[in-house]
Amino acid sequence: MSTATAKLPSFRLGFAGVTGDELKGGLGVPVLAGATVDSLFDPTSPLERVGLFSIFETDGWRLGLASVSTENELEKETCRIYRDLFAATGSWHLARVWNYVPEINCLGADGLENYRVFCRGRSLAFEEKYGSSFKALLPAASAVGSKTSRLTVAFAAYHVRPHHVENPLQVPAYDYPTDYGPRPPSFARATLVQTGAAPSLFVSGTAAIRGHLTMAPGDTLRQLEYTLENLRTISSACGLKSTLVLPGAEKRMFKVYLRHPSDVPAVAARLEQELLLPGDIVSYLHADICRVSLNVEIEASLR
């Protein structure tokens, strides 16, 4: 962690009680500005433990949080944590998964970037659990770099089967060519959950990708424009008339991941113009992103 961000607070998951989570070092994602806690779900105490996961339930949702050292081997531990995730969800349906991957852009096993190692482990675990048709069950997800040595995974699951949505401007991540690693990423671009009068929408980490290509490599503000267009397109694909305005939803939460802390003022000013509304909860976070050429990624949660 750079000296510029070493003393910043680490982002916390609010559902895991008042202290944020059980991780001694937090998630390893420094907060540059905005909210320091994900308050999407109400705080609660763990009900039980299933493998590596502490299990919580609130507002009709089943939530889980697990963390494991990756010193033994990232792919092995990814498979392990996802096997426990499937055991923890049981008959519930995955709607959202958050992954915090240590040194995500560094080289790991077999000379592969850690993100690609993680993707291989996650994909193999999904296929082991659900067979060759697992792609249809993949939920919204994100995977960003953690400034710790631990892989941390959190999930939200609901008892009703959700609807997974793709972005027509992008190749589905699970169909990426082998240029991006031996196993493609395992997630949908968005997941919509009908929870009665107050539906929920989870938009995966979204960046400047068209088809499967990175746009404007290394140019944060140009990448932000592509990212905003992707968010508008995803919103439309989910049937929303306005950009990510979901009737019945009371909260709009955004996490803005930035590779370079100095980009906060310019990115925040642009988002105030193009995306954010009064009452939105926004966190600007310092994190490496799944591709070295990407400087900004945005995720959204509405419920």
QUIVEN-V16891 format. One record per helix or strand of 3 or more residues. SS is the DSSP state (a for helix, b for strand). FROM is the first residue (numbers start at 1). TO is the last residue. Records with the same first field share a line. If there is no record, write none. Layout:
SS = FROM-TO ; FROM-TO
This chain:
b = 30-34 ; 48-50 ; 53-58 ; 61-69 ; 93-102 ; 140-146 ; 150-158 ; 163-165 ; 190-193 ; 200-206 ; 209-211 ; 252-258 ; 281-286 ; 296-302
a = 74-89 ; 109-111 ; 114-137 ; 173-175 ; 178-180 ; 220-237 ; 261-274
